[in-house]
Amino acid sequence: MNVLVINGSPKGENSNTLKLTNAVIEGIKENKDAHVEMLTIKDMDIKPCLGCMSCWGKTAGKCVINDVMQEVYNKIMQADVVIESFPLFFFGMPGPMKTFTDRCLPLMETYKGEVGTIGDNAFHEPRFNMEGKKLIVISTCGYGRTEEIYDSLIKEYNFISGKGKYEAILCPQGEMFAIEPLKPQIEAYLRRYKKIGEYIGRGEDIPKDLIAKAAEPILPQRAFETLVNNYWNYCEN
């Protein structure tokens, strides 16, 4: 099994989201045949999409920009599982991750003007054979919940991949994973994510109840509010 991890956090290795993703990777590696490769977007010179649409026309399926993404396309095609890991920035992807996502347009079929009810279906079909390939999104946010907060991001992924054709593992209170006194709670939380990785490593679907458990807040809401308020009051003063 080949697993490609896309670390889209501007913090790189210091990402709180990556702590969860690393726990997933640890679980995946319980399968001794699993090979995991991580790409850190902030360390890669990925040029922004030009909007030239050549990848849908003159050079269909191939981007005209000759940079590191040419190699990344090959890695995506060779992967059995692609994990995209990043924090929520202002209700969407961080900028570098959006640049990476824009550059994945050559992998999608050309839009030829069709008008219809899209709903939660993918707006485009994949240009290449993606049969059996799994996409998993892991993301943390600084809010006390994930309900509604992720709606715009989930809608984007539904347009790109189609609802039910990827798995979103969303975690509130992401900044809590950097607080040392919460280490016992954090370790218990990370065990949930390792369990998720074990399912991925076995090539099995992640149980819905485990995904729901992974999305539970690390702290009760009242304690979270007190901690956040104290922090920002300290910063302001």
Summary of the structure (lengths in Angstrom):
residues: 237
radius of gyration: 18.6
end to end distance: 51.5
largest distance: 57.7
contacts: 677
relative contact order: 0.17
helix: 44%
strand: 14%
